Amino acid sequence: MQNNILIIDDDIELCQLLKKCVEKESLTADFAHTGTDGLSRLAQESYHLIVLDVMLPGIDGFQVLSKIREMSTVPVLMLTARIASVDKVNGLRSGADDYLTKPFDVEEFIARVLSLIRRYTTLNNSLSEEPKQLSFQNLTIDLDTRIVYIGNGQVELHPKEFDIFCYLAKNQGRILTKQQIYEEIWQEPYAYDDNNIMGYISKLRKQIEPDTNKPVYIQTVKGVGYRFSREV
C-alpha cells in the first residue's frame, strides 16, 4: 500500500509542485487549501504525513496543528514564509515533528518527508504486536477473555459492543467516523444506518459510563463520529 500524505496549503501552484515531487517517490498526495478542509479530510482518511503551512486563511497553521494533535499522532512537517525562531519553537512545542522555511529546496523537502514517514512507519511496526490488554483509569479491557473490568467489577459485552469499544480504545484520542466504525466492525461497505451504530454506543455507555449524560470514555464529536477520551 502506498504511503499517503496530506498537504494543507493555500498556494495551489506549490501544492501541484509538491504533488509531482512526492509522486516520483511512489507517494500519493491529497490537498486542502484551508485548515478547516484539512481537518475534515484527516477525520475521514488515514495519512502517513501532514505537510502544514502556517499562514492559512481562517484558522492558522498553529491552530490546525493543535486540532490535529487532538485526533492523531501522524507526523507533521510545517511550512512557513516566516523566519523568526519563535515561530519554529512554537510549532515544535505544539507538536510539529519538523519545520521548513519557504522558499526551500525541493530535494531537502523530499528528504524530510521520507525521513518522517520512515520513522513513523518503523514506530508503528514496532508497536504492531497485539497487546493482551488495554489499561486506562479505573478500566481495563482484556483482549483474550473479551471482558471489561471497571473498578472491582467486570462487564461482559455483546460481541459487537466489545469490538466497537476495543476499536475506539485502540485509537484513543482519534476521531472515528460512523463509516469507519461500521466498515471496521462489520467488514462490509457502509450501509448508512447511523441508528445501528448509535444504538450500540448507547448500550455501551449504559454499561461502561459512570454517568451516561456525561460520558467519560466514549465522547461524541458532533457531526463527525466518536472518540475514546485522551484524558482517561
C-alpha positions as CSV (number, residue, x, y, z in Angstrom):
1,M,0.0,0.0,0.0
2,Q,1.3,3.4,-0.9
3,N,2.1,6.0,1.7
4,N,-0.4,8.9,1.5
5,I,0.3,12.5,2.6
6,L,-2.0,15.4,3.1
7,I,-0.8,18.9,2.0
8,I,-2.6,21.8,3.7
9,D,-1.6,25.0,1.9
10,D,-3.5,27.7,0.2
11,D,-0.8,28.1,-2.5
12,I,-2.3,26.0,-5.3
13,E,0.8,26.1,-7.5
14,L,3.0,24.9,-4.7
15,C,0.6,22.1,-3.9
16,Q,0.8,20.9,-7.5
17,L,4.6,21.1,-7.5
18,L,4.9,19.1,-4.2
19,K,2.4,16.5,-5.5
20,K,4.6,15.9,-8.6
21,C,7.6,15.6,-6.4
22,V,6.2,13.1,-4.0
23,E,4.7,11.0,-6.7
24,K,8.2,10.4,-8.1
25,E,8.9,8.8,-4.7
26,S,5.8,6.5,-5.0
27,L,3.8,8.6,-2.6
28,T,0.3,9.8,-3.1
29,A,-0.9,13.2,-2.0
30,D,-4.2,14.9,-1.2
31,F,-4.8,18.7,-1.0
32,A,-6.6,21.0,1.4
33,H,-6.4,24.8,0.9
34,T,-7.8,25.8,4.3
35,G,-7.3,24.5,7.8
36,T,-11.0,23.5,8.2
37,D,-10.9,21.4,5.0
38,G,-7.7,19.8,6.1
39,L,-9.1,18.8,9.5
40,S,-12.2,17.4,7.8
41,R,-10.1,15.2,5.5
42,L,-8.0,14.0,8.4
43,A,-11.1,12.9,10.3
44,Q,-12.2,10.8,7.3
45,E,-8.9,9.5,5.9
46,S,-5.7,8.0,7.3
47,Y,-2.4,9.7,6.3
48,H,1.3,8.9,6.9
49,L,2.3,12.6,7.0
50,I,0.8,16.1,7.1
51,V,2.5,19.0,5.3
52,L,1.1,22.1,7.0
53,D,1.5,25.7,6.1
54,V,1.5,28.2,9.0
55,M,-0.1,31.1,7.0
56,L,-3.6,29.8,6.1
57,P,-6.8,31.7,5.6
58,G,-9.2,31.4,8.5
59,I,-7.6,29.4,11.3
60,D,-3.8,29.4,11.0
61,G,-1.4,26.5,11.0
62,F,-0.7,26.6,14.7
63,Q,-4.4,26.3,15.5
64,V,-4.8,23.5,12.9
65,L,-1.8,21.7,14.5
66,S,-3.4,21.9,17.9
67,K,-6.6,20.3,16.4
68,I,-4.6,17.6,14.7
69,R,-2.9,16.6,17.9
70,E,-6.3,16.1,19.5
71,M,-7.1,13.4,17.0
72,S,-3.9,11.9,15.7
73,T,-0.2,11.2,16.2
74,V,0.6,11.5,12.5
75,P,3.9,13.3,11.8
76,V,3.5,17.0,10.8
77,L,6.0,18.9,8.7
78,M,5.3,22.6,9.0
79,L,6.0,25.1,6.2
80,T,6.2,28.9,6.6
81,A,7.5,32.1,5.0
82,R,8.3,33.4,8.4
83,I,11.9,33.3,9.6
84,A,11.5,34.2,13.3
85,S,12.9,31.4,15.5
86,V,10.0,31.9,17.9
87,D,7.6,30.6,15.2
88,K,9.7,27.5,14.8
89,V,9.8,26.9,18.6
90,N,6.1,27.4,18.9
91,G,5.4,24.9,16.1
92,L,7.7,22.3,17.6
93,R,6.3,22.8,21.1
94,S,2.8,22.5,19.7
95,G,3.5,19.0,18.3
96,A,5.2,19.6,14.9
97,D,7.8,17.0,14.0
98,D,9.8,19.1,11.6
99,Y,9.9,22.6,10.1
100,L,10.9,24.1,6.7
101,T,11.1,27.8,5.9
102,K,9.9,29.0,2.4
103,P,11.5,29.1,-0.1
104,F,13.0,25.7,0.4
105,D,15.0,23.3,-1.7
106,V,12.7,20.5,-3.1
107,E,15.3,17.9,-2.5
108,E,15.5,18.8,1.1
109,F,11.7,18.7,1.3
110,I,11.6,15.2,-0.1
111,A,14.4,14.0,2.2
112,R,12.5,15.3,5.3
113,V,9.2,13.8,4.0
114,L,10.8,10.4,3.5
115,S,12.6,10.5,6.9
116,L,9.4,11.4,8.8
117,I,7.4,8.7,7.1
118,R,10.1,6.1,7.6
119,R,10.3,7.0,11.3
120,Y,6.5,6.8,11.7
121,T,6.2,3.5,9.9
122,T,9.1,2.0,11.9
123,L,7.5,3.1,15.2
124,N,4.1,1.7,14.2
125,N,5.6,-1.6,13.1
126,S,7.4,-1.9,16.5
127,L,4.1,-1.4,18.2
128,S,2.1,-3.7,16.0
129,E,2.2,-6.7,18.2
130,E,-1.2,-7.1,19.7
131,P,-1.3,-6.4,23.5
132,K,-3.1,-8.7,25.8
133,Q,-5.0,-5.9,27.5
134,L,-5.6,-2.1,27.3
135,S,-5.5,-0.3,30.6
136,F,-7.0,3.1,31.4
137,Q,-8.1,5.0,34.6
138,N,-10.3,2.6,36.5
139,L,-10.8,0.5,33.4
140,T,-9.1,-2.5,31.8
141,I,-10.0,-4.3,28.6
142,D,-8.8,-7.9,28.5
143,L,-8.4,-8.8,24.8
144,D,-8.1,-12.5,25.4
145,T,-11.2,-13.1,27.6
146,R,-13.1,-10.2,26.0
147,I,-14.1,-8.9,29.4
148,V,-14.0,-5.3,30.5
149,Y,-13.0,-4.6,34.1
150,I,-14.3,-1.4,35.8
151,G,-13.0,-0.8,39.3
152,N,-13.6,-4.0,41.2
153,G,-16.3,-5.2,38.9
154,Q,-16.4,-6.7,35.4
155,V,-18.7,-6.3,32.4
156,E,-19.2,-8.9,29.6
157,L,-20.3,-7.1,26.5
158,H,-22.2,-8.3,23.4
159,P,-19.6,-9.3,20.8
160,K,-20.2,-6.2,18.6
161,E,-20.3,-3.9,21.6
162,F,-16.9,-5.3,22.7
163,D,-15.4,-4.9,19.1
164,I,-16.6,-1.3,18.9
165,F,-15.3,-0.5,22.3
166,C,-11.9,-2.0,21.5
167,Y,-11.7,-0.2,18.2
168,L,-12.3,3.1,19.9
169,A,-9.9,2.4,22.7
170,K,-7.1,1.3,20.4
171,N,-7.5,4.6,18.6
172,Q,-7.6,6.7,21.8
173,G,-7.9,10.4,21.1
174,R,-8.6,9.9,17.4
175,I,-12.0,10.9,15.9
176,L,-13.6,7.9,14.2
177,T,-16.5,8.5,11.8
178,K,-19.6,6.2,11.8
179,Q,-18.5,4.9,8.4
180,Q,-15.0,4.0,9.7
181,I,-16.6,2.2,12.7
182,Y,-19.1,0.3,10.6
183,E,-16.6,-0.8,8.0
184,E,-14.1,-1.9,10.6
185,I,-16.5,-3.9,12.7
186,W,-18.9,-5.2,10.2
187,Q,-16.3,-5.7,7.4
188,E,-18.6,-4.6,4.7
189,P,-19.5,-1.3,2.8
190,Y,-21.1,1.3,5.0
191,A,-24.9,0.9,5.0
192,Y,-25.6,4.5,6.1
193,D,-27.5,3.2,9.1
194,D,-26.4,5.6,11.7
195,N,-29.1,4.4,14.1
196,N,-27.5,1.0,14.3
197,I,-24.1,2.4,15.5
198,M,-25.8,4.9,17.8
199,G,-27.8,2.1,19.3
200,Y,-24.6,0.1,20.1
201,I,-22.9,3.2,21.5
202,S,-26.0,3.9,23.7
203,K,-25.9,0.3,25.1
204,L,-22.1,0.6,25.7
205,R,-22.5,3.8,27.6
206,K,-25.1,2.3,29.9
207,Q,-22.7,-0.5,30.8
208,I,-19.4,1.4,30.9
209,E,-20.0,5.0,31.8
210,P,-20.5,6.2,35.4
211,D,-23.0,8.8,34.1
212,T,-24.4,8.4,30.6
213,N,-25.3,12.1,30.5
214,K,-21.6,13.0,31.0
215,P,-19.6,10.2,29.2
216,V,-16.1,9.7,30.5
217,Y,-14.8,7.2,27.9
218,I,-16.8,7.5,24.7
219,Q,-17.2,11.1,23.6
220,T,-19.5,12.2,20.8
221,V,-17.9,14.5,18.2
222,K,-21.0,16.3,16.8
223,G,-21.5,15.8,13.1
224,V,-18.4,13.5,12.7
225,G,-18.5,10.5,14.9
226,Y,-17.0,9.3,18.2
227,R,-13.7,9.4,20.1
228,F,-12.3,7.5,23.1
229,S,-11.2,10.2,25.5
230,R,-7.5,11.1,25.7
231,E,-7.9,12.0,29.3
232,V,-8.5,8.5,30.8
